[in-house]
Amino acid sequence: MTQSLADRSVETPPDAASSKPLKEPLWTRSFIVLALGNLLLFFGFQMLLPTIPAYVTQLGGDNSAVGMVIFILTFAALLIRPFSGAALDLMSGRLILIVGSVVTLAAIGSYIAASAVGAIYVLRIVHGFGWGISTTTYGTMASHMIPASRRGEGMGYFGLASTLAMALGPMTGIAIINTFSFTVLFAVSFILTLLSLLVSLFAGRSGRAAAGEARSASASSAPSGPSAQASKQGALLSRLVDKQALFPSLLVLLIAVTYGGIVSFITLFGKEQGIANVGWFFSVNAIMLFLIRPISGKIFDRRGHVWVLAPGAVFSLIGLILLSYASSTALLIAAAAFYGTGFGAIQPSLQAWIIQRAAPERRGAANATFFSAFDLGIGLGALLLGPIAAATNYAVMYRFSAIMFVLYLITYIVYMLRSRKLGQKKSALR
C-alpha cells in the first residue's frame, strides 16, 4: 500500500515515463534556497535555546520559571501548528511564511525590552506562534519540491540544515553572551531570522503550484451542494489534523521525549557527573546526524521504513543507556555517537513516511501534525523527566527516558504485525 501511495504522488504521464531519467532532480535552485532559509531560521532559534534560561535567571527567575519558559514556547507552537497546516492546504506557502517570520521577529526584537519574567512568558507565546507557523511552512514547501522517488533522501538532506543549526547555534549563543551581551545575542538572532525570510522569498513556486494543483483536482471531484457544505463544516478537526500522519507522529512524540530530556538537563547532568564540557555531546551528535541522514534516506527510498525505523531505535536506546552511565568525556562521546545515529535515521524517515502516506493536498496538515507531536514530546520530556531527576538523579532519569524507545519498538512492531495480517486477509479475499 505504501508503494502505491508513493507512486500516485509522482505526477508523470504514462507515455512520458520511459523518456524520463531514472533519477529525478533533487538539488534544484528552489530546494537549495529553501534549505538555506531553513538553516538561518533554525540557527537564530538554536542560539536562544540555552541562553534564554540564563536571561530569565538574570531577571530574577527561579528553576521553575526556567522550565516554564521552555514549555510555554513549545506549547504555543503546538497550538498553532494545526491551524498553520490547514492554512497551507488552502493558501500560498510564501504568504504564510512571511506571517510566521514577522511574528517571530516581533518576539525576538522585544526580548531585550522585557524587564520582568512575566513579560518573557508573554513573548514566548508570541515566539512559539511564529516558530510553529514558520517551521511547518518550511517543511511543507520542501515536501512539495522533493520528487516522490527521492523523498526519504530529500527530507534527510533538508533536515541537515536544522542539524547544522543544532550543532553550532547553542555554542554560538553561549559564546556571544560570554563575550558580549544579551543585547548582541538578540540582535544576531533577529538578523538571522530576517535573512531567513529574505532568502526564502527567492525560492521557486513549486510548493505552491503542487499544492494548488492537488487542491484543484480534489475540488473538481468533490460533491457540491448543502450536504457538501455541512460536511466541510463538520470536518474542521480532520482539516487541522491529518489521520494518515497520526501513527508516525505518535512514534516521533516518543523519541522527542528523550530529546527534551537531553536538551533540558544534560548541562546539569554534566555537573553531577563531573564532566567538564558536555558540549561534546551536541557536537558528536550533530556529526552523526550529518553522516547518517543521507544514508538512511536512501535506504528508506529503496528498502522501506522498516529498515530504518527499527534499527535506529536500537541505536538510540543504546546511546541513552551509555549516557546514563557516562562519567567521562570518552563515554559521553560514545553515547552521542549511538544516539545521533539512531535519531538521525528515525526523525527524517518518519517525516518522509508521513508525506508518503498523506495526499498531496493534505501535506500541510500532515507536516503540522508531525511537528506538533515533536514539540509536544520535547515539552513533555522537560516537564516529566525533571521530577524524576529531582527524586533520584540525572543518570537514573536518562535510564527512565530510555523506556520511551522500548515503547516505540513495541508500538512499531505491533503495528507492522497488524498491517501484515490485514494485508494477508485482503489477499485471501481476492
Secondary structure as the mmCIF struct_conf table of DSSP 4:
data_model
#
loop_
_struct_conf.conf_type_id
_struct_conf.id
_struct_conf.beg_label_comp_id
_struct_conf.beg_label_asym_id
_struct_conf.beg_label_seq_id
_struct_conf.end_label_comp_id
_struct_conf.end_label_asym_id
_struct_conf.end_label_seq_id
HELX_RH_AL_P HELX_RH_AL_P1 THR A 2 ARG A 8
TURN_TY1_P TURN_TY1_P1 SER A 9 SER A 9
BEND BEND1 VAL A 10 VAL A 10
HELX_RH_3T_P HELX_RH_3T_P1 PRO A 14 ALA A 16
TURN_TY1_P TURN_TY1_P2 ALA A 17 SER A 19
BEND BEND2 LYS A 20 LYS A 20
BEND BEND3 LEU A 22 LYS A 23
HELX_RH_AL_P HELX_RH_AL_P2 ARG A 29 LEU A 48
TURN_TY1_P TURN_TY1_P3 LEU A 49 THR A 51
HELX_RH_AL_P HELX_RH_AL_P3 ILE A 52 GLN A 58
TURN_TY1_P TURN_TY1_P4 LEU A 59 GLY A 60
HELX_RH_AL_P HELX_RH_AL_P4 ASN A 63 LEU A 88
TURN_TY1_P TURN_TY1_P5 ASP A 89 LEU A 90
BEND BEND4 MET A 91 MET A 91
HELX_RH_AL_P HELX_RH_AL_P5 GLY A 93 TYR A 111
TURN_TY1_P TURN_TY1_P6 ILE A 112 ALA A 113
BEND BEND5 ALA A 116 ALA A 116
HELX_RH_AL_P HELX_RH_AL_P6 VAL A 117 MET A 145
BEND BEND6 ILE A 146 ILE A 146
HELX_RH_3T_P HELX_RH_3T_P2 ALA A 148 ARG A 150
HELX_RH_AL_P HELX_RH_AL_P7 ARG A 151 THR A 179
BEND BEND7 PHE A 180 PHE A 180
HELX_RH_AL_P HELX_RH_AL_P8 PHE A 182 SER A 200
TURN_TY1_P TURN_TY1_P7 LEU A 201 PHE A 202
BEND BEND8 ALA A 203 ALA A 203
BEND BEND9 ARG A 205 ARG A 205
HELX_RH_AL_P HELX_RH_AL_P9 SER A 206 SER A 221
BEND BEND10 ALA A 222 ALA A 222
BEND BEND11 GLY A 225 GLY A 225
HELX_RH_AL_P HELX_RH_AL_P10 PRO A 226 GLN A 233
TURN_TY1_P TURN_TY1_P8 GLY A 234 ALA A 235
HELX_RH_AL_P HELX_RH_AL_P11 LEU A 236 LEU A 240
BEND BEND12 VAL A 241 VAL A 241
HELX_RH_3T_P HELX_RH_3T_P3 LYS A 243 ALA A 245
HELX_RH_AL_P HELX_RH_AL_P12 LEU A 246 GLN A 273
TURN_TY1_P TURN_TY1_P9 GLY A 274 GLY A 274
BEND BEND13 ALA A 276 ALA A 276
TURN_TY1_P TURN_TY1_P10 VAL A 278 VAL A 278
HELX_RH_AL_P HELX_RH_AL_P13 GLY A 279 ARG A 303
TURN_TY1_P TURN_TY1_P11 HIS A 305 HIS A 305
HELX_RH_AL_P HELX_RH_AL_P14 VAL A 306 SER A 324
TURN_TY1_P TURN_TY1_P12 TYR A 325 TYR A 325
BEND BEND14 SER A 328 SER A 328
HELX_RH_AL_P HELX_RH_AL_P15 THR A 329 ARG A 357
BEND BEND15 ALA A 358 ALA A 358
HELX_RH_3T_P HELX_RH_3T_P4 PRO A 360 ARG A 362
HELX_RH_AL_P HELX_RH_AL_P16 ARG A 363 ALA A 391
BEND BEND16 THR A 392 THR A 392
HELX_RH_AL_P HELX_RH_AL_P17 TYR A 394 SER A 401
TURN_TY1_P TURN_TY1_P13 ALA A 402 ALA A 402
HELX_RH_AL_P HELX_RH_AL_P18 ILE A 403 LEU A 429
#
